[in-house]
Each structure stands twice: as C-alpha cells, then as structure tokens.
Amino acid sequence: MSATQLVWLRNDLRLDDNPALNLAQQQGDIAVVFVASPGQWQQHDDSPAKLGLKAASLKDISAQLAQKGIDLHLVEADFFSDVPGKLETLCRQQGYTALWFNQETPLDERRRDQAVCELLQQEGLETHALAPDLLVSAPVLTQQDEAFKVFTPYYRRWLQILQDLQQPPYPAPEKQGKKLTFEFDIPDWAGDYRDDLWPAEEEAVLDKLSRFCEKRLKAYPDDRDFPAQPATSTLSPYLSIGRLGPRRLLHSIQYHCLQQDLHWQDNDWLRELAWRDFYRQLMLHFPRLSMDKPFKPETEQVVWRDDEAGFQAWCEGRTGFPIVDAAMRQLKQTGWMHNRLRMITASFLTKLLLIDWRRGEQFFMQHLVDGEFGANNGGWQWSASTGCDAAPYFRVFNPTRQSERFDPDGEFIRRFVPELSSLKGKKIHDPDDETRQDLDYPLPVVDYKMARKRAIDTFADLKKD
Ligand SMILES: Cc1cc2nc3c(=O)[nH]c(=O)nc-3n(C[C@H](O)[C@H](O)[C@H](O)COP(=O)(O)OP(=O)(O)OC[C@H]3O[C@@H](n4cnc5c(N)ncnc54)[C@H](O)[C@@H]3O)c2cc1C
C-alpha cells in the first residue's frame, strides 16, 4: 500500500496557489480527485456555461498533472449524498491514507464535507479540511466576537488582518514521477460556453490577471461603472470556480501598485474583492441564506407580484427599457453582465416589477458563467433590500437616468440592442412611441413613477417584530 495523499479539487480548480495541493505534497506523493455531481449542480441551477468552463478547466488541469506525473481520478457522484461512499471506495481501492481539501462556504457543500470526513475517519483515514478560498480566511469578527452585518466596518477589520498577512502564493505542485498519459473526454455534464471570451488555460487566466493589474488598476475607480468600457477585470468566471488563488490575487495587486506608485491598501479593486469575501463568509454565519430565506426576516411579509408576462419580458430583454434590455441580452450572449447592469436589472425586477428576488437569483445562476452562490445571493438581496447591508428600500433605480449617466452616448445599448442602433443622441435611452413602433421595439412594460411608488409603499408597510 502506498501512503499517497489524496487531494480533492472542488471550487479551487487550479494548481497555482492551492494550499491543499501544496500542503499535501509536503507530506508525500499526491493524487488528485475531482467529483462531478451533475444532479446536485442542476438543483443548484449551475449554468451550462459555468459547467462548460469547469470542464475546460479540468481538461487543462489534467494535462498539467499528467506532465508532473500526478494521477487524476474523475469520479461521478450524482448528488452530494453519494460523495462520501464514492470517495471512501476510491481511497480503499487505491490505498490512499489521507484526504485534503480547501473548504467551501455554502451550507450544502459544508454538510457534504462533514459527511465525507465522518465516513473516512471511521475507516481510519486522516482528513485535512483547510481554510476556505478567501483573501482573509481567518474569522473577521466584531469586538463582541460576532459576524459583521455591515460591510464598511467589516472591510476595515478585514484590511487590518490582511496587512499582517504577507504570505507569498503557494507554488504549484512539483513533478513527482514520470510523465503520464491521460486522455480527457469532455463529460456529458459540460455545457456550451463562449470559449472565445473565457479561455480556460491557467496560463491565460494568470496572464489576464497581470494585464488587468498592469493596465487598468489605476483607472478602475473612475471607469468601472461604465459598461461600454473594458474597465473591470472580467475575472469573475475564474474567481467563481477558483481558477485564481487569493494569495496570487493579493500578490499581483501589491506588485502592480508598487510599480505604479499606488497604495495597495486603498485600492478600489481590492475593496471589490473584499465584497466577495464578505458574501462568502456570511454563508458561514447565517445558514438561512442558503435556505432561500431573506437576511431581513421582516421582508418575508412582502407579497411579490405574480407577473409572468413581466418576468418573461425581463428574461428576454424586451422590457422596453433599452439599458435593461441591453444588459439582459449581454447576459444571454456572453454569460456575463457588468456589475452596474446587474444592479439596474435586479432593481428593475424586484422594485419596478415587484417580482420575487429569488426568481431573478435563479435566472442569473442558470445563465451566468460566473454564477456564484454567495455573490449572487448577496447581490440580489442587496438590490431587493432584503439583505445584509442592503440598499435602503426607498432606493429604486430609475433605469433611464442610470442609462443617461452610465452609458451617455448609448454605445453599450447600440452593441446589444441593434434595432435601436440608428438612434442619435439622448433619444436612445427612452425612444418615443412612434419610434418604437417603427423599429419594432416594445413599449415600456411598466410605468416608472407608478411602480416606484408601489414598491416604496410595499416596503414601508412591513412590520418589524
Ligand atoms: C444582482 C447581482 C448578482 C451578482 N451575481 C454574481 C455572481 O453570481 N458571481 C459573481 O462573481 N459576482 C456576482 N455579482 C457581483 C458583481 O457584479 C460581479 O462580481 C462583477 O460584475 C464581475 O465582473 P468583474 O470580474 O469584471 O469584476 P471586477 O470589478 O473586476 O471585480 C473583481 C472581483 O471582485 C468580486 N466582486 C466584485 N464586485 C462584487 C460584489 N458586488 N459582490 C461580490 N463580489 C464582487 C468578483 O469576484 C469580481 O470578479 C452580482 C452582483 C449583483 C448586483
């Protein structure tokens, strides 16, 4: 029997800066396993695009591991409840003595891991559950040892901890044997995705990170809200499946800030990454978030509207609000949507149409290549004013004003709503009825003023215990 350590890759699909791979190899030879759970993923609404990117990433990983002489097992366990048995069988058959993994924060994943650890320990195997994939994985707590419910104080504390953590990225595992041959067949569970937009190779992803930090970090605070500009990193698909490690991110920010005479501690991009940590760690402290519940219990009283026609118009990008429609079509065509537009479309659905945020949350997960439970749930609950440190209920985005402000020349709208591309000037933000008819573009599905008042009245009436 060998004493090989088994490393279980999950939402940390990378060799670079992966603590589980690195620490396990310090104990001896390693082998790697990936467990596909298509039934569970479907229940979790993972999009075909996200699964396509996952499969392509695994293909890249399989080639990298084969080069290093490290075995990769691809196991299928349809639901999380099937995982413990499958891993136990693999360990027994192959003689693995220990299992290593980086933890995840949503509830179902934590329950799965607990069941795996219990079964393997019963069988006399060691299990090593390492910290979750966060920039600050240590608990970030108030002076009363409680979870922060407001982002800004969380962020201050988070930054203090981060400043004391000056650790280099974990190196990729070393070569440990002869080169292996490993044929990777694209699995049935992988869906189609835009590989022209989202290359999966680790080298390409690391290169994208460096190029963003080199070229766009400085202008990010000024340009990040304008969807027509390539101002944000578009790294979210990779961050969602763990293609980049937290120490690698920090190292890249620090290095490039130094090169550009910027203070890395005040960096706005780093602050956005703190939101990612914030939403992920909320999952640990508030399990109800993983149970379809709002963070603010009183918002359970909201009677959401049953408006199937409105919902379909939103899904299809035919609401008659050009910026909303351009955004929804960007999502369908690319699997990704700009952050400002996620806020506009989510506010539109939950406030102006007064449709349950959970329907929007689900639709986004089913289409986003970067769908990530914590960030998506957090973003939807923020927009619907049901969440932790959410937008106040009386904040209802005016889509036309947002469009004039953040897409002033209509460049983004023209890109995704071609039927409006001939319109000049401000008209593109809200064409008159005659123009709409001529261009076969729908009338607005809702009257902004009436709908805004309806939303505010609905929330103002909620009773707190
Ligand atoms: C309704 C709604 C749904 C969302 N759903 C998701 C989702 O499923 N997956 C997802 O990764 N992000 C989600 N976000 C957050 C944000 O919109 C995306 O992370 C961002 O647009 C990704 O583009 P980028 O990589 O260019 O971001 P950048 O501006 O380059 O930011 C860098 C990284 O920081 C993180 N980040 C940035 N903003 C946020 C935020 N508000 N919350 C959490 N993390 C953030 C992401 O990992 C992002 O890749 C959602 C936001 C809203 C309002």
PDBQT file of the ligand as one rigid body, heavy atoms in Angstrom, charges set to zero:
ROOT
HETATM    1  C1  LIG A 501     -27.731  41.016  -8.679  1.00  0.00    +0.000 C 
HETATM    2  C2  LIG A 501     -26.250  40.700  -8.667  1.00  0.00    +0.000 A 
HETATM    3  C3  LIG A 501     -25.838  39.395  -8.906  1.00  0.00    +0.000 A 
HETATM    4  C4  LIG A 501     -24.463  39.089  -8.889  1.00  0.00    +0.000 A 
HETATM    5  N1  LIG A 501     -24.079  37.779  -9.122  1.00  0.00    +0.000 NA
HETATM    6  C5  LIG A 501     -22.760  37.462  -9.074  1.00  0.00    +0.000 A 
HETATM    7  C6  LIG A 501     -22.330  36.130  -9.282  1.00  0.00    +0.000 A 
HETATM    8  O1  LIG A 501     -23.126  35.202  -9.462  1.00  0.00    +0.000 OA
HETATM    9  N2  LIG A 501     -20.993  35.886  -9.282  1.00  0.00    +0.000 N 
HETATM   10  C7  LIG A 501     -20.072  36.872  -9.055  1.00  0.00    +0.000 A 
HETATM   11  O2  LIG A 501     -18.872  36.589  -9.065  1.00  0.00    +0.000 OA
HETATM   12  N3  LIG A 501     -20.460  38.125  -8.823  1.00  0.00    +0.000 NA
HETATM   13  C8  LIG A 501     -21.766  38.467  -8.837  1.00  0.00    +0.000 A 
HETATM   14  N4  LIG A 501     -22.142  39.763  -8.624  1.00  0.00    +0.000 N 
HETATM   15  C9  LIG A 501     -21.128  40.775  -8.270  1.00  0.00    +0.000 C 
HETATM   16  C10 LIG A 501     -20.503  41.553  -9.441  1.00  0.00    +0.000 C 
HETATM   17  O3  LIG A 501     -21.494  42.056 -10.269  1.00  0.00    +0.000 OA
HETATM   18  C11 LIG A 501     -19.544  40.694 -10.271  1.00  0.00    +0.000 C 
HETATM   19  O4  LIG A 501     -18.625  40.061  -9.420  1.00  0.00    +0.000 OA
HETATM   20  C12 LIG A 501     -18.753  41.552 -11.266  1.00  0.00    +0.000 C 
HETATM   21  O5  LIG A 501     -19.616  42.224 -12.139  1.00  0.00    +0.000 OA
HETATM   22  C13 LIG A 501     -17.814  40.673 -12.050  1.00  0.00    +0.000 C 
HETATM   23  O6  LIG A 501     -17.114  41.404 -13.009  1.00  0.00    +0.000 OA
HETATM   24  P1  LIG A 501     -15.546  41.627 -12.895  1.00  0.00    +0.000 P 
HETATM   25  O7  LIG A 501     -14.862  40.326 -12.665  1.00  0.00    +0.000 OA
HETATM   26  O8  LIG A 501     -15.137  42.423 -14.070  1.00  0.00    +0.000 OA
HETATM   27  O9  LIG A 501     -15.466  42.493 -11.564  1.00  0.00    +0.000 OA
HETATM   28  P2  LIG A 501     -14.321  43.455 -11.008  1.00  0.00    +0.000 P 
HETATM   29  O10 LIG A 501     -14.919  44.811 -10.889  1.00  0.00    +0.000 OA
HETATM   30  O11 LIG A 501     -13.067  43.317 -11.754  1.00  0.00    +0.000 OA
HETATM   31  O12 LIG A 501     -14.147  42.914  -9.510  1.00  0.00    +0.000 OA
HETATM   32  C14 LIG A 501     -13.179  41.903  -9.178  1.00  0.00    +0.000 C 
HETATM   33  C15 LIG A 501     -13.832  40.744  -8.484  1.00  0.00    +0.000 C 
HETATM   34  O13 LIG A 501     -14.348  41.149  -7.223  1.00  0.00    +0.000 OA
HETATM   35  C16 LIG A 501     -15.511  40.384  -6.926  1.00  0.00    +0.000 C 
HETATM   36  N5  LIG A 501     -16.655  41.296  -6.828  1.00  0.00    +0.000 N 
HETATM   37  C17 LIG A 501     -16.804  42.487  -7.436  1.00  0.00    +0.000 A 
HETATM   38  N6  LIG A 501     -17.968  43.068  -7.053  1.00  0.00    +0.000 NA
HETATM   39  C18 LIG A 501     -18.558  42.200  -6.212  1.00  0.00    +0.000 A 
HETATM   40  C19 LIG A 501     -19.779  42.209  -5.478  1.00  0.00    +0.000 A 
HETATM   41  N7  LIG A 501     -20.640  43.242  -5.526  1.00  0.00    +0.000 N 
HETATM   42  N8  LIG A 501     -20.083  41.146  -4.714  1.00  0.00    +0.000 NA
HETATM   43  C20 LIG A 501     -19.230  40.101  -4.610  1.00  0.00    +0.000 A 
HETATM   44  N9  LIG A 501     -18.057  40.030  -5.280  1.00  0.00    +0.000 NA
HETATM   45  C21 LIG A 501     -17.729  41.065  -6.065  1.00  0.00    +0.000 A 
HETATM   46  C22 LIG A 501     -15.726  39.414  -8.086  1.00  0.00    +0.000 C 
HETATM   47  O14 LIG A 501     -15.099  38.193  -7.760  1.00  0.00    +0.000 OA
HETATM   48  C23 LIG A 501     -15.002  40.129  -9.229  1.00  0.00    +0.000 C 
HETATM   49  O15 LIG A 501     -14.557  39.261 -10.244  1.00  0.00    +0.000 OA
HETATM   50  C24 LIG A 501     -23.520  40.101  -8.620  1.00  0.00    +0.000 A 
HETATM   51  C25 LIG A 501     -23.965  41.412  -8.375  1.00  0.00    +0.000 A 
HETATM   52  C26 LIG A 501     -25.310  41.699  -8.404  1.00  0.00    +0.000 A 
HETATM   53  C27 LIG A 501     -25.754  43.104  -8.145  1.00  0.00    +0.000 C 
ENDROOT
TORSDOF 0
